[in-house]
Amino acid sequence: MLRFIVNAIFILISCVNLYGQSVESLRKERENIIEEIIKLQKLLNEKIETKDAFMQKLSLLDREIFSRRKLINNFEREINKLDEQIEVNELLINDLEKDIQSLKEEYAQLIRYTYRQRGELNQLMFLFSAESFSNLYTRFRLFKEYSNYRKTQGEKLVKSQNQVKGLLKEIQVQKNEKQAVLNEIESELARLEENRKNRALLIKKLQEEQKWLQQNLKQKEVAAQQLEKKIKELIAAEKASSINKDESITFEDMKGQLVWPVENGVIVNPFGEHAHPILKNVSIKNNGIDIQTLESSDVRCVHSGVVSMVVAIPGLNKTVIVRHGKYLTVYGNLIEVVVKKGDIVEAGEILGKIYHGNTNMNKVLHFEVWEENNKLDPALWLKP
């Protein structure tokens, strides 16, 4: 029975260790979210009062609201994990206390038996009353093993009591952590509400610019269509040429690990189709992601490959397309390009500089990932 209890405790402790790894993962995720929020706040602090700037700020606010919701969700998951650990530790304490009670009872019986059999004379008489030397040796071993057993039981009792003390202390630490996390959630909810109020003010200002918003959206749609057309033409033209399978596999293996094409950037317009923030019943379709940078910065290749095309697209300035086997990465809205078609480029190599000017594409990189004719979500390919 005791061995079963010990095994059960070992399994529970293993669960606690797994829990610890899970909490570390949550906290690492939280660090990344907080880092993104700090970048967004720096961008939002720029004091530019134009329609383009308002649109950019709206995108940034939407992203910050999204990030703060993720942060609150992260805190809530940690609370759940803390509750789970507290429950596990309470179960451990319950089992240990049962074990301690059993050990106390066994130890009390040993003490009572020892008291009844006390005195060296009784032991000596018991030893020397043996019928043979072999029997005497057997009795001597019995005394020795009994003494060792008594000592072991005493040590187990002390060890179990110390484990209970340690677990009680650990539970208190976990409860303190839980309270700290609850306080953080309360603070984040207040900040989230402030973000929503600021967003409502921006929308109110921009709702007066319906015509401008529609023109702006149309320009972006035209630019996206022209870029998509160029990419498909490139894919069709290169179809006959041999595609390096090894390069394709190497690129595939980097999913979720590609270097970012810019430093200090945050995604302000995600991949896919989503509702326009102001225009009713209007959707925005994005073939890639838009990354807002903190400053006019270099644009870097995310993985080794070959430059397939450098093309000018109205509304997206210059665009560089790099091939990686059957995959393509697309870097749009560059004002300056330092590579040309046919150049072999490495991961992290500079392709050009991002556009910096007075439009809502100011310091925004448009980034796409294609697998032959299929558009992929670039956010899933970049490092977290």
C-alpha positions in Angstrom: 0.0 0.0 0.0 2.8 2.4 0.9 4.6 1.7 -2.4 1.4 2.5 -4.2 1.1 5.8 -2.4 4.7 6.7 -3.2 4.2 5.9 -6.9 1.1 8.0 -7.0 2.9 10.9 -5.4 5.7 10.5 -7.9 3.2 10.7 -10.8 1.6 13.8 -9.3 5.0 15.5 -8.9 5.7 14.7 -12.5 2.5 16.5 -13.4 3.6 19.5 -11.4 6.9 19.6 -13.3 5.0 19.5 -16.6 2.8 22.3 -15.3 5.9 24.4 -14.5 7.0 24.1 -18.2 3.5 25.1 -19.3 3.6 28.3 -17.1 7.1 29.2 -18.5 5.7 28.9 -22.0 2.8 31.2 -21.1 5.1 33.7 -19.6 7.4 33.7 -22.7 4.3 34.2 -24.8 3.3 37.1 -22.6 6.7 38.7 -23.0 6.3 38.7 -26.8 2.8 40.2 -26.5 4.0 43.0 -24.1 6.9 43.7 -26.4 4.5 44.2 -29.3 2.2 46.5 -27.2 5.2 48.7 -26.4 6.1 49.0 -30.1 2.4 49.9 -30.9 2.4 52.5 -28.1 5.5 54.2 -29.6 3.9 54.3 -33.0 0.7 55.7 -31.6 2.6 58.5 -29.8 3.5 60.1 -33.1 1.7 63.4 -33.3 0.6 63.7 -37.0 -2.9 65.1 -37.6 -3.8 63.9 -41.2 -6.4 61.6 -42.7 -3.6 59.1 -43.6 -2.2 59.3 -40.1 -5.7 58.7 -38.6 -6.1 55.6 -40.7 -2.7 54.3 -39.6 -3.5 55.1 -36.0 -6.8 53.2 -36.3 -5.0 50.1 -37.6 -2.5 50.4 -34.8 -5.2 50.8 -32.2 -7.1 47.8 -33.6 -3.9 45.8 -33.3 -3.2 47.0 -29.8 -6.8 46.0 -28.7 -6.2 42.6 -30.3 -2.9 42.3 -28.4 -4.4 43.3 -25.1 -7.2 40.8 -25.5 -4.5 38.1 -26.2 -2.7 39.3 -23.0 -5.8 39.1 -20.9 -6.4 35.6 -22.3 -2.8 34.7 -21.4 -3.3 35.9 -17.8 -6.6 33.9 -17.6 -4.8 30.7 -18.8 -2.1 31.2 -16.2 -4.7 31.5 -13.5 -6.3 28.2 -14.6 -2.8 26.6 -14.5 -2.2 28.0 -11.0 -5.6 26.7 -9.8 -4.6 23.3 -11.3 -1.3 23.3 -9.4 -2.9 24.3 -6.2 -5.4 21.5 -6.5 -2.6 19.0 -7.3 -0.6 20.2 -4.3 -3.6 19.9 -2.0 -4.1 16.3 -3.2 -0.4 15.6 -2.5 -0.8 17.0 1.0 -3.9 15.0 1.6 -2.1 11.7 0.5 1.0 12.7 2.6 -1.1 13.4 5.7 -2.7 9.9 5.3 0.7 8.4 4.9 2.0 10.4 8.0 -1.0 9.1 10.1 -0.2 5.5 9.0 3.5 6.0 9.8 2.7 7.5 13.2 0.5 4.5 14.1 3.1 2.0 12.9 5.8 4.0 14.7 3.7 4.1 17.9 3.3 0.3 17.8 7.1 -0.1 17.4 7.7 2.1 20.4 5.2 0.2 22.5 6.8 -3.1 21.4 10.3 -1.8 22.2 9.2 -0.6 25.6 7.8 -4.1 26.4 11.0 -5.7 25.2 13.3 -3.1 26.8 16.5 -3.9 28.6 19.7 -5.5 27.4 19.2 -8.4 29.8 16.0 -9.5 28.0 17.8 -9.2 24.6 20.8 -11.1 25.9 18.6 -13.8 27.5 16.7 -14.1 24.2 20.0 -14.4 22.3 21.7 -16.9 24.6 18.6 -19.0 25.1 19.1 -20.0 21.4 19.3 -23.8 20.9 22.3 -23.4 18.5 24.8 -21.0 17.2 22.9 -20.8 13.9 19.7 -20.0 15.8 21.6 -17.3 17.9 22.9 -15.7 14.7 19.4 -15.6 13.2 18.1 -13.9 16.4 20.9 -11.4 16.3 20.0 -10.5 12.6 16.4 -10.2 13.6 17.3 -7.6 16.3 19.5 -5.7 13.8 16.9 -5.6 11.1 14.2 -4.6 13.6 16.4 -1.7 14.7 17.1 -0.6 11.1 13.3 -0.8 10.3 12.5 1.4 13.2 15.1 4.0 12.2 13.8 4.0 8.6 10.2 4.4 9.7 11.2 7.4 11.8 13.1 9.0 8.9 10.1 8.5 6.5 7.9 10.2 9.0 10.2 13.2 9.3 10.6 13.4 5.5 6.8 13.2 4.9 6.2 16.0 7.4 8.9 18.2 5.7 7.2 17.5 2.4 3.9 18.7 3.7 5.5 21.9 5.1 7.2 22.5 1.7 3.9 22.0 -0.2 2.0 24.3 2.1 4.6 27.0 1.5 4.4 26.4 -2.3 0.6 26.7 -2.3 1.0 30.1 -0.5 3.4 31.3 -3.2 1.0 30.1 -5.9 -1.9 32.0 -4.3 0.2 35.1 -4.2 1.1 34.7 -7.9 -2.6 34.2 -8.7 -3.5 37.4 -6.9 -0.8 39.3 -8.8 -2.1 37.9 -12.1 -5.7 39.0 -11.2 -4.4 42.5 -10.5 -2.7 42.5 -13.9 -6.0 41.5 -15.6 -7.8 44.3 -13.9 -5.2 46.8 -15.1 -5.3 45.4 -18.6 -9.1 45.7 -18.7 -8.9 49.4 -17.8 -6.3 49.9 -20.6 -8.5 48.0 -23.0 -11.4 50.3 -22.2 -9.2 53.3 -22.8 -8.1 51.9 -26.2 -11.8 51.4 -27.2 -12.6 55.1 -26.3 -9.7 56.3 -28.4 -10.8 54.1 -31.3 -14.3 55.5 -31.1 -12.9 59.0 -31.4 -10.8 58.2 -34.4 -13.8 56.5 -36.1 -15.9 59.5 -35.5 -13.3 61.7 -37.2 -12.9 59.4 -40.2 -16.6 58.8 -40.7 -16.8 62.3 -42.1 -14.4 61.2 -44.8 -16.4 58.5 -46.5 -15.5 59.6 -50.1 -11.8 59.7 -49.2 -12.0 56.3 -47.5 -13.6 54.7 -50.6 -11.0 56.2 -52.9 -8.2 55.0 -50.6 -9.7 51.5 -50.5 -10.0 51.4 -54.3 -6.4 52.5 -54.8 -5.3 49.6 -52.5 -7.4 47.1 -54.3 -6.0 48.1 -57.6 -2.4 47.9 -56.3 -3.1 44.4 -54.8 -4.7 43.2 -58.1 -1.7 44.5 -60.1 0.8 42.8 -57.8 -1.2 39.5 -57.9 -1.2 39.7 -61.7 2.6 40.1 -61.8 3.1 37.2 -59.4 0.9 34.9 -61.4 2.7 35.9 -64.6 6.0 35.2 -63.0 4.8 31.8 -61.8 3.5 30.9 -65.3 6.8 32.0 -66.9 9.0 30.0 -64.6 6.8 26.9 -64.6 8.8 25.3 -67.4 12.1 25.8 -65.6 13.2 23.3 -63.0 12.2 24.1 -59.5 14.8 23.1 -56.9 13.0 20.5 -54.6 15.8 20.8 -52.0 15.2 24.5 -51.7 11.5 23.9 -51.3 12.0 21.4 -48.5 14.5 23.7 -46.7 12.0 26.6 -46.9 9.1 24.3 -45.6 11.3 23.3 -42.6 11.6 27.0 -41.6 7.8 27.5 -41.1 7.4 29.5 -38.0 11.1 30.2 -37.8 11.8 32.7 -40.7 13.5 35.9 -39.7 11.4 39.1 -39.9 11.8 41.2 -43.0 12.1 44.3 -40.9 13.3 45.1 -37.4 10.9 46.6 -34.8 7.8 45.9 -36.8 4.2 45.0 -35.8 1.5 43.5 -38.0 -1.3 46.1 -38.5 -3.2 44.4 -41.3 -3.5 40.6 -41.2 -3.8 38.1 -43.9 -7.2 37.3 -45.5 -10.6 38.9 -45.7 -12.0 41.1 -42.9 -14.5 43.9 -42.4 -13.4 47.5 -43.1 -13.1 49.3 -39.8 -15.3 52.2 -40.9 -17.1 51.6 -44.2 -20.3 49.5 -43.6 -20.8 46.2 -45.4 -17.3 46.6 -47.0 -14.5 44.0 -46.7 -10.8 44.3 -47.0 -8.9 41.5 -48.7 -5.2 41.1 -48.0 -3.0 38.6 -49.9 -0.3 39.0 -47.3 0.3 41.1 -44.2 1.2 44.7 -43.6 4.0 45.4 -41.1 4.3 48.8 -39.6 7.8 49.7 -38.6 9.0 52.1 -35.9 11.2 54.0 -38.3 12.3 54.0 -41.9 14.2 50.8 -42.0 16.0 48.2 -44.2 14.0 45.4 -45.6 15.7 42.0 -45.3 15.2 38.7 -47.1 13.6 36.1 -44.8 15.4 33.1 -46.3 18.0 32.3 -48.8 16.8 32.3 -52.4 17.1 34.0 -55.9 15.6 37.4 -56.8 13.0 36.6 -59.5 11.6 40.0 -60.1 11.9 43.7 -59.2 8.8 45.6 -60.3 7.1 49.0 -59.7 3.5 48.9 -58.6 1.5 52.2 -58.2 0.5 52.4 -54.6 3.1 49.9 -53.5 6.2 51.7 -54.9 8.8 49.0 -55.7 8.3 45.3 -55.0 11.0 42.6 -54.8 10.0 38.9 -55.4 12.4 36.2 -54.2 12.1 32.5 -55.1 12.8 29.6 -52.7 12.2 26.5 -54.7 8.4 26.4 -55.3 7.9 29.2 -52.7 7.9 32.9 -53.3 8.3 35.7 -50.8 7.1 39.2 -51.8 8.4 42.5 -50.4 6.2 45.5 -51.4 6.3 49.3 -50.7 10.1 49.7 -51.0 11.4 53.2 -52.0 14.9 51.9 -52.7 16.0 48.5 -54.0 19.6 47.3 -53.8 19.2 43.9 -55.6 18.3 42.9 -59.2 16.8 39.9 -61.0 19.0 36.8 -60.8 20.9 37.9 -57.6 21.4 35.1 -55.0 20.4 36.4 -51.6 20.8 35.0 -48.1 18.6 35.1 -45.0 18.9 38.6 -43.4 20.4 40.2 -46.6 19.2 43.7 -47.3 16.9 44.0 -50.3 16.2 47.8 -50.0 14.6 50.4 -47.8 10.9 50.8 -46.9 8.8 53.8 -48.2 8.7 56.8 -45.9 6.3 59.6 -46.9 2.9 61.3 -46.4 0.5 58.4 -47.1 -1.1 55.7 -45.0 1.5 53.3 -46.3 4.2 55.4 -44.5 6.8 53.0 -43.0 4.6 50.0 -43.9 6.0 46.8 -45.5 3.6 44.7 -47.5 4.8 41.1 -47.2 3.4 38.0 -49.0 4.3 34.2 -49.1 3.2 32.1 -52.0 3.4 28.3 -52.6 3.1 28.2 -56.4 -0.4 29.7 -57.0 -1.5 29.4 -53.4 -1.4 32.5 -51.1 -0.2 31.6 -47.6 -0.5 33.5 -44.3 3.0 35.0 -43.8 2.4 35.4 -40.0 2.5 31.6 -39.7 5.9 31.5 -41.3 7.7 34.2 -39.2 9.3 33.7 -35.8 6.8 34.5 -33.0 
